[in-house]
Amino acid sequence: MTNSGEYVRGFTDYIILSILAKFDSYGYEMSKIIEQVSDEHFQLTEATLYFALKRLLEDGKISSYKEKNKKGMSRRYYQITSEGKQALHDFRKDWIQIENTLANLVGGTFEYLREE
């Protein structure tokens, strides 16, 4: 799949929020989850991921904290906030409409009556 980053760009925030709705995570782990779940078809650059995390932090949809791993190294974890849960809930309500519309437009199955 070529330019896979382009396909998920508009959904990056909601992908991150979906991961964090399941458990707190850190950047590298989230990028690995995205790669694994997509069978390595979708890969976010480090810059794209961290810009999204910064944006979500500034918008109050996630928060972060530091914790040491088993090797004693400090790692920044992210967690979803109530504002993030609400944003994800609202997006999921709209998702079916978005998915159907994109399938019709991109798949060419739409009907359009041209005015002559």
C-alpha positions in Angstrom: 0.0 0.0 0.0 1.7 3.2 -1.1 1.6 6.4 0.9 -0.2 4.7 3.7 0.5 7.6 6.0 -1.7 9.7 3.8 -4.7 7.4 4.3 -4.7 7.7 8.1 -3.6 11.3 8.5 -7.1 12.7 9.2 -7.8 9.9 11.7 -4.5 10.0 13.6 -6.0 11.6 16.7 -8.8 9.1 16.9 -6.5 6.2 16.4 -4.4 7.4 19.3 -7.5 8.1 21.5 -8.8 4.6 20.7 -5.6 3.0 21.8 -5.5 5.1 25.0 -9.2 4.3 25.7 -7.9 0.7 26.2 -4.8 1.4 28.2 -2.1 4.0 29.0 0.7 3.8 26.4 3.9 5.5 25.2 4.7 6.7 21.7 6.8 3.8 20.5 4.3 1.3 21.7 1.4 3.1 20.0 3.3 3.1 16.7 3.9 -0.6 17.0 0.2 -1.2 17.8 -0.7 0.7 14.6 1.7 -1.3 12.5 0.6 -4.6 14.0 -3.1 -4.1 13.7 -2.8 -2.8 10.1 -0.5 -5.8 9.2 2.2 -3.1 8.6 0.2 -1.3 6.0 -0.1 1.9 8.1 3.0 3.4 9.6 3.1 6.8 11.2 6.4 8.7 11.2 7.7 9.6 14.6 7.1 13.3 13.8 3.4 12.7 12.9 2.8 10.7 16.0 4.4 13.2 18.4 2.8 16.2 16.7 -0.6 14.5 17.2 0.3 13.7 20.9 1.3 17.3 21.4 -2.0 18.6 19.8 -4.1 16.2 22.0 -2.2 17.3 25.1 -2.8 21.0 24.3 -6.5 20.3 23.6 -6.9 18.5 26.9 -7.9 15.2 25.3 -4.9 13.3 26.8 -2.5 13.8 29.7 0.9 12.4 30.3 3.0 11.2 33.2 6.5 9.7 33.6 7.1 6.2 34.9 10.2 4.0 35.0 10.3 0.8 33.0 11.8 -2.5 34.3 15.3 -1.4 33.3 14.9 1.8 35.4 14.6 4.1 32.4 12.0 6.9 32.6 9.3 6.7 29.9 6.5 9.2 29.2 3.1 7.5 29.2 -0.1 9.1 27.8 -3.7 8.6 29.1 -7.0 9.6 27.8 -9.0 12.3 29.7 -12.7 12.7 30.0 -12.6 15.3 27.2 -10.8 12.7 25.0 -13.3 10.0 25.8 -16.1 12.4 24.8 -14.3 13.3 21.5 -13.8 9.6 20.7 -17.5 8.9 21.5 -18.7 11.7 19.3 -16.4 10.5 16.4 -17.5 6.9 16.7 -21.1 8.1 16.4 -20.2 9.8 13.1 -17.8 7.0 11.9 -20.5 4.9 10.2 -21.6 7.8 8.1 -18.0 8.7 7.2 -17.2 5.1 6.3 -20.3 4.7 4.1 -19.8 8.1 2.4 -16.1 7.3 1.6 -17.0 3.8 0.4 -19.6 5.3 -2.0 -17.4 8.1 -3.3 -14.1 6.2 -3.6 -15.8 3.0 -4.7 -17.8 4.8 -7.4 -21.1 3.4 -6.2 -22.8 6.7 -5.7 -25.8 7.9 -7.8 -25.8 11.5 -9.1 -28.4 13.0 -11.3 -26.8 15.7 -13.5 -28.7 18.8 -14.2 -28.6 19.5 -18.0 
